[in-house]
Amino acid sequence: MNTKPDKWYAVSVSVPRDLTEAVEFAFNGMDTLGTEVDLLSNKDSDLCAVTAYFSSPPDEALTRNEFLSAARVYGVSFDDVLELKHEVIESQDWLAEWKKHWRPVDIGRFVIAAPWHDIEDSGKTIIRIEPNMAFGTGTHETTRLCLDAISGLYRPDQTFLDIGTGTGILAIAAAKAANVGTRIAAVDTDPDAVAIARVNADQNGVREHIEFDTGSIGEIEGRFDFVCANLTADVIVGLLPAILNATNEIFVLSGILSEQETSVTQRLPAEMRYEISNDGEWIAIVVRVD
């Protein structure tokens, strides 16, 4: 039986360019099928249209709460610019067009691609992720920063823990780079995220090499040589003692805006060495504990 919906629902908002990431963050907290950002036709305008697609009309209360959450995370206000526009779109139109514009992402020794992409053999490790959301597909700055750290620093013999795994992309990257039998674990408090991560790991042939668990870092036994936590600054600060306790050698913190750097680094033990890398407004903090 064909259960494919005959229509889709688009929600769009026009905001200044510096707010587009915050809007995408809000939409990705909902059950969006994908988002896109387009400049408005008026070249003299500083506004961009951010559109999210849904299989059913999004709940108004959820939408309001996600935008409030995004405003807090990014330290911005939507009060003067937020005017959501709703549109019903026939199913045959948007999905094919959206897929045409999604491109593979090249990050260090990895290439992040969708299942339908044909990738030439370049010697790099290909990770296939269904791009239904911006976070965790390799397109967002925080994911790129973590993948770049893994690409440059991770050794095949290092055990690995991914905290807040989302689509599972970081654990999958480590599993593809690790020696057979090396422990790779991933945890997320969202059971839906864990289910998606398992599917993505299976598609990449590493499902049996990753321990997926629903819960927090405190529920994972043992210590790991390499730990990644791509979360938000406030969540990271609260989890720092547990992250420190779980790490043998290196941990990478991301999901942090540049202006939030001090709020995180000042919580690190004084003797620990760390490096900062940045991508746009975002940073990753690479900390060595050995």
C-alpha positions as CSV (number, residue, x, y, z in Angstrom):
1,M,0.0,0.0,0.0
2,N,1.3,3.5,-0.9
3,T,1.3,5.7,2.2
4,K,3.1,8.6,0.7
5,P,1.4,11.9,1.6
6,D,-0.2,13.7,-1.3
7,K,0.8,17.1,0.1
8,W,3.4,18.7,2.3
9,Y,3.4,21.8,4.6
10,A,5.9,24.6,4.3
11,V,6.6,27.1,7.0
12,S,8.8,30.1,6.1
13,V,10.1,33.2,7.8
14,S,12.1,36.1,6.5
15,V,14.9,37.3,8.9
16,P,18.2,39.1,8.7
17,R,21.1,36.9,7.6
18,D,22.6,36.7,11.1
19,L,19.4,35.0,12.4
20,T,19.2,32.3,9.8
21,E,21.1,29.7,11.8
22,A,18.9,30.4,14.9
23,V,15.8,29.9,12.8
24,E,17.1,26.6,11.4
25,F,18.0,25.5,14.9
26,A,14.3,26.2,15.9
27,F,12.9,24.3,12.9
28,N,15.2,21.3,13.6
29,G,13.7,21.0,17.1
30,M,10.5,20.1,15.4
31,D,9.6,17.2,13.1
32,T,10.9,18.9,10.0
33,L,11.7,16.9,6.9
34,G,14.3,19.4,5.8
35,T,15.1,23.1,5.7
36,E,16.5,25.5,3.1
37,V,17.8,29.1,3.2
38,D,17.3,31.4,0.2
39,L,18.1,35.1,-0.4
40,L,15.0,37.1,-1.2
41,S,14.8,38.4,-4.8
42,N,15.4,42.0,-3.6
43,K,19.2,42.1,-3.7
44,D,19.2,45.3,-1.7
45,S,17.5,43.5,1.2
46,D,19.4,42.0,4.1
47,L,16.7,39.5,4.6
48,C,16.8,35.7,3.9
49,A,13.9,33.3,3.7
50,V,14.2,30.2,5.8
51,T,11.7,27.5,4.9
52,A,11.0,24.2,6.7
53,Y,9.0,21.3,5.3
54,F,6.6,19.1,7.3
55,S,4.4,16.1,6.6
56,S,1.6,17.6,8.7
57,P,0.9,21.2,10.0
58,P,3.3,21.9,12.9
59,D,1.8,22.5,16.3
60,E,1.7,26.2,17.2
61,A,2.7,25.7,20.8
62,L,5.7,23.5,19.8
63,T,6.7,26.1,17.2
64,R,6.6,28.9,19.8
65,N,8.6,26.9,22.3
66,E,11.3,25.9,19.8
67,F,11.8,29.6,18.7
68,L,12.0,30.7,22.4
69,S,14.6,28.0,23.0
70,A,16.6,29.0,19.9
71,A,16.5,32.6,21.0
72,R,18.0,31.6,24.4
73,V,20.7,29.4,22.8
74,Y,21.8,32.1,20.3
75,G,21.2,35.1,22.6
76,V,18.9,36.8,20.0
77,S,15.4,38.1,19.8
78,F,12.8,37.3,17.1
79,D,10.2,39.7,18.4
80,D,10.6,42.3,15.7
81,V,11.0,40.0,12.7
82,L,9.1,36.8,13.3
83,E,6.2,36.4,11.0
84,L,5.6,32.8,10.0
85,K,4.0,32.0,6.6
86,H,2.3,28.7,5.9
87,E,1.9,27.0,2.6
88,V,0.6,23.7,1.3
89,I,2.7,22.1,-1.4
90,E,1.9,19.1,-3.6
91,S,4.2,16.3,-2.9
92,Q,5.7,15.9,-6.3
93,D,7.2,19.3,-6.3
94,W,9.5,20.1,-3.4
95,L,11.2,16.9,-2.4
96,A,12.9,16.2,-5.7
97,E,13.9,19.9,-6.0
98,W,15.3,19.9,-2.5
99,K,17.4,16.8,-3.1
100,K,18.9,18.4,-6.2
101,H,20.4,21.2,-4.2
102,W,21.8,19.1,-1.3
103,R,25.5,18.5,-2.0
104,P,28.1,16.2,-0.5
105,V,30.3,17.7,2.2
106,D,34.1,17.2,2.1
107,I,35.7,17.3,5.6
108,G,39.2,16.1,6.1
109,R,39.4,12.4,5.4
110,F,35.6,12.1,5.2
111,V,33.0,12.8,2.6
112,I,29.4,13.1,3.9
113,A,26.9,12.2,1.2
114,A,23.3,11.3,0.9
115,P,22.2,7.8,-0.2
116,W,21.5,8.9,-3.7
117,H,24.8,10.6,-4.4
118,D,27.4,9.0,-6.7
119,I,30.8,9.6,-5.2
120,E,34.0,9.1,-7.1
121,D,36.7,7.1,-5.3
122,S,39.1,9.6,-3.9
123,G,40.5,7.5,-1.1
124,K,38.4,9.3,1.5
125,T,35.9,7.6,3.8
126,I,32.3,8.0,2.6
127,I,29.6,8.4,5.3
128,R,26.0,8.1,4.0
129,I,23.4,10.2,6.0
130,E,19.8,10.8,5.0
131,P,19.7,14.6,5.1
132,N,16.3,15.1,6.8
133,M,17.7,17.6,9.2
134,A,20.5,20.2,9.2
135,F,22.1,19.1,12.4
136,G,24.1,15.9,12.2
137,T,24.3,15.7,8.4
138,G,27.7,17.4,8.2
139,T,26.3,20.6,6.8
140,H,26.2,22.5,10.1
141,E,29.3,24.2,11.4
142,T,29.3,22.3,14.7
143,T,29.2,18.9,13.0
144,R,32.0,20.0,10.6
145,L,34.2,21.1,13.5
146,C,33.8,17.7,15.3
147,L,34.4,15.8,12.1
148,D,37.5,17.8,11.4
149,A,38.8,17.1,14.9
150,I,38.2,13.4,14.4
151,S,39.8,13.5,11.0
152,G,43.0,15.1,12.3
153,L,43.3,13.6,15.8
154,Y,41.5,10.3,16.1
155,R,43.7,7.1,16.0
156,P,42.3,3.7,15.0
157,D,43.2,2.2,18.4
158,Q,41.3,4.8,20.5
159,T,38.0,4.0,22.1
160,F,35.4,6.6,21.3
161,L,32.3,8.0,22.9
162,D,29.7,10.3,21.2
163,I,27.6,12.2,23.6
164,G,24.3,13.5,22.1
165,T,24.8,11.4,19.0
166,G,21.8,12.8,17.0
167,T,22.0,11.1,13.6
168,G,25.0,9.1,14.7
169,I,27.4,10.7,12.3
170,L,30.4,11.2,14.7
171,A,30.2,7.7,16.0
172,I,29.9,6.4,12.4
173,A,33.0,8.4,11.4
174,A,35.0,6.9,14.3
175,A,33.7,3.4,13.7
176,K,34.8,3.6,10.0
177,A,38.3,4.8,11.1
178,A,38.7,2.4,14.1
179,N,40.5,-0.9,14.2
180,V,38.1,-3.9,14.3
181,G,37.1,-4.5,17.9
182,T,37.8,-1.0,19.2
183,R,35.0,0.1,21.5
184,I,32.8,2.8,19.9
185,A,29.8,4.1,21.9
186,A,27.1,6.7,21.4
187,V,24.4,8.0,23.7
188,D,21.4,10.4,23.3
189,T,18.6,11.3,25.7
190,D,16.2,11.3,22.7
191,P,15.1,7.7,21.8
192,D,14.0,8.8,18.3
193,A,17.6,10.1,17.7
194,V,19.0,6.8,18.8
195,A,16.7,4.9,16.5
196,I,17.7,7.2,13.5
197,A,21.4,6.8,14.4
198,R,21.1,3.0,14.4
199,V,19.5,3.1,10.9
200,N,22.3,5.4,9.6
201,A,25.0,3.1,11.2
202,D,23.4,0.1,9.5
203,Q,23.4,1.9,6.1
204,N,27.1,2.6,6.6
205,G,27.9,-1.0,7.6
206,V,29.0,-0.3,11.1
207,R,25.9,-1.0,13.1
208,E,27.5,-4.0,14.9
209,H,30.5,-1.9,15.8
210,I,28.7,0.8,17.8
211,E,27.0,0.6,21.2
212,F,24.0,2.8,21.0
213,D,22.2,3.7,24.3
214,T,19.3,6.0,25.2
215,G,20.2,8.1,28.2
216,S,22.9,10.4,29.5
217,I,26.7,10.1,29.8
218,G,26.4,9.0,33.5
219,E,24.8,5.8,32.3
220,I,27.7,4.7,30.2
221,E,30.3,2.5,31.9
222,G,34.0,2.9,31.5
223,R,36.3,5.6,30.2
224,F,37.1,6.4,26.6
225,D,40.3,7.7,24.9
226,F,38.4,10.1,22.6
227,V,35.1,11.8,23.5
228,C,32.9,14.1,21.5
229,A,30.1,16.3,22.9
230,N,28.3,18.3,20.2
231,L,25.6,19.9,22.4
232,T,25.0,23.5,23.6
233,A,27.2,25.5,25.9
234,D,24.8,25.4,28.9
235,V,24.4,21.6,28.6
236,I,28.2,21.1,28.2
237,V,28.9,23.1,31.3
238,G,26.6,20.9,33.3
239,L,28.1,17.7,31.9
240,L,31.8,18.8,32.2
241,P,32.5,16.8,35.4
242,A,31.1,13.6,33.8
243,I,32.9,14.3,30.5
244,L,36.2,14.7,32.4
245,N,35.6,11.5,34.3
246,A,34.9,9.6,31.1
247,T,37.9,10.8,29.2
248,N,41.4,9.2,29.0
249,E,43.1,11.4,26.4
250,I,41.1,13.9,24.4
251,F,37.6,15.4,24.4
252,V,36.0,17.7,21.9
253,L,33.3,20.2,22.9
254,S,31.2,21.9,20.2
255,G,27.7,23.5,19.8
256,I,29.3,26.6,21.3
257,L,29.0,30.1,19.9
258,S,32.2,32.2,19.8
259,E,31.0,34.5,22.5
260,Q,30.3,31.6,24.8
261,E,34.0,30.4,24.8
262,T,34.9,31.8,28.1
263,S,31.8,30.5,29.9
264,V,33.1,27.0,29.0
265,T,36.9,27.2,29.2
266,Q,36.8,28.9,32.6
267,R,35.2,25.6,33.9
268,L,38.1,23.5,32.7
269,P,40.8,22.5,35.2
270,A,43.7,25.0,35.0
271,E,46.3,22.5,34.1
272,M,44.5,21.2,31.0
273,R,45.7,22.2,27.6
274,Y,43.1,23.1,25.0
275,E,42.9,24.5,21.4
276,I,40.1,26.4,19.8
277,S,38.9,26.0,16.2
278,N,36.2,28.0,14.6
279,D,33.7,27.8,11.7
280,G,31.6,30.9,11.2
281,E,30.1,31.9,14.6
282,W,30.8,28.5,16.1
283,I,33.8,27.0,17.9
284,A,35.0,23.6,19.0
285,I,37.3,23.2,22.1
286,V,39.7,20.3,21.9
287,V,41.0,19.4,25.3
288,R,43.9,17.1,26.1
289,V,43.7,15.4,29.5
290,D,46.8,13.2,29.2
